[in-house]
Each structure stands twice: as C-alpha cells, then as structure tokens.
Amino acid sequence: MQRNPAQSSTVRLRPKTAPATARNPATGVEIAIPARDGDCELLLSDGSWVPFARWSADSLSLNATMNLDDPDDDVAAAVFDIAEALKAVVVGDEGERYNRP
C-alpha cells in the first residue's frame, strides 16, 4: 500500500482495517463490507474513530456531511488541515472551491 502523506499532518488519521458492519433492522442479519486499500479513519476530539475518507494516488475522497463553514467541526477542520499539509485545495463535486472559515 502506498504511504498516505496525509497521515503525517496535524490531524489524527489511521488506515481503516476493520470492515464496516450494519444490521438489517427487519431481518436482524448483519452485513460486513471489508475495508479497502486507502480507506482511513479520523480521530475526533471526543476520542472516537470514525470512517473518514479514501486515499488514492492523487486524491483524497470523502462524502462531505460536515459543515465546511463551521470552524469547530472536527471533520471539516481535518479536511482543511490535510489540504494545507498537501498544498492542495478542497473542491466540491461541482468544481466549487472551499476555503477554511
């Protein structure tokens, strides 16, 4: 696996190795989706690890559910910290650019 340069930034990232699991509420059956090469987790300020993003050769992709305008949002702060560490920009699906609030 290629080393993820974002792991050396000020944010706390680690490779995700455990599968994502969920239980079907109707049947009770648990499903597991294995972690893929490049998946990573983020350590939040409350001490919990959460699925964060997927690293590939030239990009970091994530489903942006955070408020990028909230300077107190752990995930948004991590996005901007990583972008700064990599001398990159934060770009949305429509090509819009975001700046740290």
C-alpha positions in Angstrom: 0.0 0.0 0.0 1.3 3.5 -0.9 2.1 5.6 2.1 -0.6 8.2 2.7 1.1 11.6 3.2 -2.0 13.0 4.9 -1.1 10.7 7.9 1.8 13.0 8.7 -0.4 16.1 9.0 -1.6 17.6 12.3 -4.8 15.6 12.2 -5.1 12.1 13.5 -5.6 9.5 10.7 -5.1 5.8 10.6 -5.7 3.2 8.0 -9.1 1.6 8.3 -8.7 -2.2 8.6 -11.9 -3.4 10.2 -14.9 -4.0 8.0 -17.9 -1.6 8.2 -20.8 -3.5 9.7 -24.6 -2.9 9.8 -27.6 -4.9 11.0 -30.7 -5.1 8.9 -33.5 -3.9 11.3 -36.1 -6.0 9.6 -34.2 -9.3 9.5 -31.5 -8.9 12.1 -28.9 -10.1 9.6 -25.6 -8.4 10.0 -23.6 -7.5 6.9 -19.9 -6.6 6.7 -18.2 -4.6 4.0 -14.5 -5.1 4.0 -12.2 -2.1 4.3 -10.4 -1.3 1.0 -6.8 -0.2 0.4 -6.7 3.5 1.0 -9.6 3.7 3.5 -8.8 5.8 6.6 -10.4 6.8 9.8 -10.3 10.1 11.7 -9.8 10.6 15.5 -12.4 13.1 16.7 -11.9 15.4 19.6 -14.2 13.2 21.8 -11.7 10.3 21.3 -13.8 8.2 18.9 -12.5 7.0 15.5 -14.9 7.4 12.5 -14.7 6.4 8.9 -13.3 9.4 7.1 -12.0 9.1 3.5 -10.4 7.0 0.8 -6.8 7.9 -0.3 -5.7 7.1 -3.8 -2.6 8.0 -5.8 -3.6 11.7 -6.3 -6.7 12.5 -4.3 -8.5 12.1 -1.0 -12.2 11.4 -1.5 -14.9 11.6 1.1 -18.7 12.1 1.5 -18.9 15.6 2.8 -21.5 15.5 5.5 -19.8 18.1 7.6 -20.4 21.9 7.6 -17.4 23.3 5.9 -18.3 26.8 7.3 -18.1 25.6 10.9 -14.6 26.1 12.3 -15.5 23.8 15.3 -16.4 20.8 13.1 -13.7 18.1 13.6 -14.1 16.6 10.2 -14.2 19.9 8.3 -11.0 21.0 10.2 -9.3 17.8 9.3 -10.2 18.3 5.6 -8.6 21.8 5.6 -5.6 20.6 7.7 -4.9 17.8 5.2 -5.3 20.2 2.2 -2.8 22.6 3.8 -0.3 19.8 4.6 -0.5 18.6 1.0 -0.6 22.1 -0.5 -3.9 21.1 -2.1 -7.4 22.7 -2.4 -10.8 21.5 -1.3 -13.0 21.0 -4.3 -16.7 20.0 -4.3 -18.5 17.7 -6.7 -19.5 20.7 -8.9 -15.9 22.1 -9.1 -16.6 24.7 -6.4 -13.6 25.5 -4.1 -13.9 25.8 -0.4 -11.7 27.9 2.0 -11.2 27.4 5.7 -13.6 29.6 7.6 
